[in-house]
C-alpha cells in the first residue's frame, strides 16, 4: 500500500477537505482522509463509487488506497489543522483540468457518449452532490473528457447514511434525485440517440456475481463500517441493479427525446 510522503496543500474546494499529496511512488494524488468533518463512511463511499464507475465503464480518475502515518498528522500543518486521523486514506490520481458548469466548455468534451452513464450512476447511487455543484463537473485538460469525480455523497446522505436509511431507499418507484439542477440540464442537451441510458442498463445486467462481490472486498477495518451498514450497502446496490429497468424508465421520463431536459 502507498504511504503519504508529503502534503503539498489543501485543495480549494470540497467540504471533505481533500489535499494534494505526494506518495512514496513520487506521484501526486488528491487525498481524502478521516478528519474533523468526515468519517470512514465518506472514504467507503468514494471506494464503492469508484469501483462501480469502473464496472460501468464510466471515465473517472484512477484511484487506490494509501496510508498516513501518525507522525505526519502532527508534522503537516494542513493535516494538523483538519485534525486528520492516521490510517487508511482514499487516493485519486491528480489530473489537471477545470471544474465548472459551462455549456461552451461542454461543447468541446470528447466523450459525450459517457454523459448518460454519469446521470445513471448518480440516480442509481443517489448521489446528491453533482447536479448543482460546479466543482464536480470536471473536464480533464489533455483529453477534454468529462470525468466523474467525488463520490462522497452517494447513498443519498453522504456521511450519515446507515442501514435504516438505505433500506428505506429500496423502493419502486425509485427515490429520485433532482434533475432540474443546472449541471444535469446542461449535459442533457448533449445526449445522443433516443434511448441513451440502455447501454448502461445492459452493462448492469451483465455484471457477474463475482464482479458484484468484488465491489465490496478489502474494505479497511479502520474505516469502522459496521456489519449492518456494510450489508445494507450491498443490498442497496443489489436492489438498484435488479430494478435497473425501473430506474432507466424514470430517467427517460425526465429527459425528452433527443436529450432535451424535461423540467417537471
C-alpha positions, 0 to 999 in steps of 0.5 A: 500500500502507498504511504503519504510522503508529503502534503503539498496543500489543501485543495480549494474546494470540497467540504471533505477537505481533500489535499494534494499529496505526494506518495512514496511512488513520487506521484501526486494524488488528491487525498481524502482522509478521516478528519474533523468533518468526515468519517470512514463512511465518506472514504467507503463511499468514494471506494464503492463509487469508484469501483462501480464507475469502473464496472460501468465503464464510466471515465473517472480518475484512477484511484487506490488506497494509501496510508498516513502515518501518525507522525505526519498528522502532527508534522503537516500543518494542513493535516494538523489543522483538519485534525486528520486521523492516521490510517487508511486514506482514499487516493485519486490520481491528480489530473489537471483540468477545470471544474465548472458548469459551462455549456461552451466548455461542454461543447468541446468534451470528447466523450459525450457518449459517457454523459448518460452513464454519469446521470445513471450512476448518480440516480442509481447511487443517489448521489446528491452532490453533482447536479448543482455543484460546479466543482464536480463537473470536471473536464480533464485538460489533455483529453477534454473528457468529462470525468466523474469525480467525488463520490462522497455523497452517494447513498443519498446522505453522504456521511450519515447514511446507515442501514435504516436509511438505505433500506428505506431507499429500496423502493419502486418507484425509485427515490429520485434525485433532482434533475432540474439542477443546472449541471444535469440540464446542461449535459442533457442537451448533449445526449445522443440517440433516443434511448441513451441510458440502455447501454448502461442498463445492459452493462448492469445486467451483465455484471457477474456475481463475482464482479458484484462481490468484488465491489465490496472486498478489502474494505479497511477495518479502520474505516469502522463500517459496521456489519449492518451498514456494510450489508445494507450497502450491498443490498442497496446496490443489489436492489438498484441493479435488479430494478435497473429497468425501473430506474432507466424508465424514470430517467427517460421520463425526465429527459425528452427525446433527443436529450432535451431536459424535461423540467417537471 
